[in-house]
Amino acid sequence: MSYSKQVMGMEDVRELRDVLERVEGKLIAAGKMYGAMSFAVWLVILMLYYVLLAIMNPPWQFNVLYWPVAFALAMKFSGEIWKRFTRLAGMEGSRKDDIKIALVWSLGFVLGWIVVPAVLNRPVDTEIGLALLTFISFSVGGMFLVAMRSEKEVIPAFLVPALLIPIAYGMEAGTSLMAGFGVGLGYSITVLLYLYSAFRAIER
């Protein structure tokens, strides 16, 4: 093989490697954007809830209707985005991870909304705030540990609520409002980090 052919062959390899790296970067970016949208949809749901509370001042039965409907819509949205991403990446979702995540969120619900109010003797608003912070920090943190350890962007979504738990315990009023915005803060940081990681992946 002549020297010129060897050089051309090396250039072809480099070009192929560059193309593969760009494709990999776009797939990574798509995955990060999926993560950002999954948390962003919950931000929309949470902020809409507080807006409706301020405008309507609805009775407690409103929560019984709002949150199941919101959960169903969020799951449908996240599921559709995940399906598109898996088709784009040519991969299949892990049924085992789905079961682990569902179990973690179930345990988080029991711990936050049943155990915490049962063992505390605090004002109702304080118990609601602590229940929310416990539910989110345990569930998102557990999801991170069992299925998302490589997704470091998720950390603020459970760390911020966890750090607010001792503060919420000492509050007498406004605890549930602080807890809701604390969860929103953690989720907002996670969305920002996901978008930043997506741009970095595209620039590779």
Phi, psi and omega per residue, in radians:
M1 nan 2.300 -3.109
S2 -1.261 2.837 -3.131
Y3 -1.090 -0.695 -3.122
S4 -1.114 -0.677 3.115
K5 -1.170 -0.642 3.098
Q6 -1.102 -0.728 3.132
V7 -1.118 -0.767 3.130
M8 -1.092 -0.680 3.120
G9 -1.116 -0.711 3.110
M10 -1.149 -0.665 3.112
E11 -1.144 -0.682 3.103
D12 -1.090 -0.712 3.125
V13 -1.117 -0.756 3.134
R14 -1.115 -0.726 3.125
E15 -1.114 -0.732 3.112
L16 -1.106 -0.719 3.124
R17 -1.112 -0.719 3.126
D18 -1.092 -0.731 3.133
V19 -1.109 -0.792 -3.140
L20 -1.099 -0.672 3.120
E21 -1.162 -0.667 3.111
R22 -1.165 -0.720 3.111
V23 -1.108 -0.762 3.112
E24 -1.062 -0.732 3.124
G25 -1.074 -0.709 3.136
K26 -1.194 -0.639 3.097
L27 -1.168 -0.721 3.089
I28 -1.093 -0.757 3.126
A29 -1.085 -0.705 3.115
A30 -1.090 -0.713 3.099
G31 -1.114 -0.705 3.109
K32 -1.167 -0.664 3.104
M33 -1.162 -0.628 3.044
Y34 -1.058 -0.788 3.109
G35 -1.054 -0.754 3.132
A36 -1.082 -0.764 -3.115
M37 -1.189 -0.588 3.136
S38 -1.105 -0.677 3.097
F39 -1.424 -0.555 -3.132
A40 -1.136 -0.626 -3.130
V41 -1.117 -0.603 3.088
W42 -1.255 -0.549 3.036
L43 -1.082 -0.768 3.111
V44 -1.061 -0.797 -3.121
I45 -1.092 -0.756 -3.120
L46 -1.158 -0.807 -3.128
M47 -1.178 -0.644 3.079
L48 -1.092 -0.670 3.125
Y49 -1.040 -0.807 -3.123
Y50 -1.207 -0.613 3.071
V51 -1.102 -0.792 3.132
L52 -1.130 -0.648 3.082
L53 -1.062 -0.758 -3.112
A54 -1.202 -0.646 -3.080
I55 -1.398 -0.767 -2.965
M56 -1.742 -0.475 -3.010
N57 0.830 1.013 -3.004
P58 -1.298 2.844 3.050
P59 -1.246 2.972 -3.073
W60 -1.086 -0.418 3.135
Q61 -1.101 -0.374 3.111
F62 -1.021 -0.657 3.138
N63 -1.118 -0.638 -3.134
V64 -1.108 -0.565 3.128
L65 -1.516 -0.789 -2.994
Y66 -1.124 -0.897 -2.972
W67 -1.237 -0.690 3.033
P68 -1.083 -0.712 3.109
V69 -1.137 -0.771 3.133
A70 -1.087 -0.726 3.134
F71 -1.095 -0.770 -3.131
A72 -1.099 -0.764 3.133
L73 -1.145 -0.714 3.136
A74 -1.130 -0.725 3.127
M75 -1.147 -0.668 3.112
K76 -1.141 -0.778 3.120
F77 -1.072 -0.878 -3.133
S78 -1.085 -0.664 3.121
G79 -1.112 -0.735 3.127
E80 -1.131 -0.743 3.127
I81 -1.126 -0.709 -3.136
W82 -1.134 -0.703 3.111
K83 -1.062 -0.744 3.132
R84 -1.134 -0.704 -3.141
F85 -1.148 -0.758 -3.129
T86 -1.134 -0.628 3.064
R87 -1.142 -0.734 3.138
L88 -1.111 -0.711 -3.084
A89 -1.496 -0.160 -3.108
G90 1.138 0.691 -3.091
M91 -2.232 2.940 3.107
E92 -2.058 2.439 3.096
G93 -1.178 2.635 -3.130
S94 -1.546 2.025 3.109
R95 -1.132 -0.587 -3.140
K96 -1.126 -0.762 3.108
D97 -1.136 -0.669 3.113
D98 -1.047 -0.728 3.138
I99 -1.161 -0.742 3.120
K100 -1.071 -0.774 -3.128
I101 -1.129 -0.749 3.114
A102 -1.075 -0.687 3.127
L103 -1.147 -0.740 3.140
V104 -1.088 -0.776 3.139
W105 -1.166 -0.592 3.086
S106 -1.140 -0.774 3.098
L107 -1.123 -0.684 3.109
G108 -1.094 -0.672 3.107
F109 -1.116 -0.799 3.138
V110 -1.098 -0.796 -3.124
L111 -1.121 -0.838 -3.045
G112 -1.290 -0.829 -2.959
W113 -1.727 -0.147 3.120
I114 -2.064 -0.952 -3.065
V115 -1.202 -0.876 -3.076
V116 -1.007 -0.907 3.110
P117 -1.099 -0.514 -3.100
A118 -1.245 -0.593 -3.056
V119 -1.660 -0.235 -3.113
L120 -1.635 2.633 3.017
N121 -2.164 1.202 -3.069
R122 -2.175 2.912 3.045
P123 -0.964 2.643 -3.062
V124 -0.989 -0.763 -3.123
D125 -1.093 -0.663 3.101
T126 -1.152 -0.737 3.123
E127 -1.104 -0.681 3.117
I128 -1.115 -0.789 3.123
G129 -1.078 -0.780 3.118
L130 -1.148 -0.660 3.115
A131 -1.087 -0.770 3.138
L132 -1.119 -0.829 -3.120
L133 -1.106 -0.702 3.118
T134 -1.164 -0.780 3.140
F135 -1.022 -0.854 -3.093
I136 -1.230 -0.817 -3.090
S137 -1.113 -0.713 3.123
F138 -1.215 -0.800 -3.035
S139 -1.212 -0.853 -3.141
V140 -1.208 -0.697 3.099
G141 -1.108 -0.724 3.091
G142 -1.133 -0.713 3.091
M143 -1.047 -0.712 3.101
F144 -1.078 -0.765 -3.066
L145 -1.239 -0.658 -3.028
V146 -1.550 -0.383 -3.017
A147 -2.532 -0.122 -2.980
M148 -2.366 0.592 -3.055
R149 -1.102 -0.440 3.126
S150 -1.405 -0.209 -3.116
E151 -1.632 1.364 -3.088
K152 -1.133 -0.347 3.139
E153 -1.103 -0.375 -3.092
V154 -1.282 -0.377 -2.995
I155 -0.915 -0.824 -3.131
P156 -1.071 -0.470 -3.091
A157 -1.134 -0.462 3.073
F158 -1.939 -0.410 -3.117
L159 -1.257 -0.757 -3.141
V160 -1.063 -0.883 3.077
P161 -1.043 -0.654 -3.133
A162 -1.119 -0.717 3.140
L163 -1.185 -0.412 -3.126
L164 -1.468 -0.213 -3.092
I165 -1.030 -0.875 3.129
P166 -1.122 -0.558 3.091
I167 -1.170 -0.772 -3.137
A168 -1.097 -0.608 -3.112
Y169 -1.094 -0.568 -3.109
G170 -1.525 -0.024 -3.116
M171 -1.558 2.565 3.103
E172 -1.806 -0.453 -3.103
A173 -2.557 2.676 3.118
G174 1.306 0.216 -3.066
T175 -1.183 -0.772 -3.100
S176 -1.150 -0.639 3.097
L177 -1.148 -0.797 3.110
M178 -1.069 -0.712 -3.130
A179 -1.103 -0.761 3.135
G180 -1.068 -0.786 3.132
F181 -1.276 -0.479 3.049
G182 -1.146 -0.754 3.054
V183 -1.083 -0.740 3.110
G184 -1.072 -0.671 3.104
L185 -1.104 -0.833 3.138
G186 -1.058 -0.755 3.125
Y187 -1.150 -0.671 3.138
S188 -1.104 -0.727 3.100
I189 -1.103 -0.721 3.119
T190 -1.092 -0.766 3.098
V191 -1.055 -0.784 3.140
L192 -1.065 -0.771 3.137
L193 -1.144 -0.681 3.095
Y194 -1.085 -0.785 3.139
L195 -1.132 -0.684 3.098
Y196 -1.094 -0.743 3.122
S197 -1.147 -0.607 3.115
A198 -1.133 -0.760 3.118
F199 -1.139 -0.673 3.104
R200 -1.105 -0.699 3.131
A201 -1.126 -0.684 -3.139
I202 -1.155 -0.588 -3.101
E203 -1.373 -0.076 -3.099
R204 -1.048 nan nan
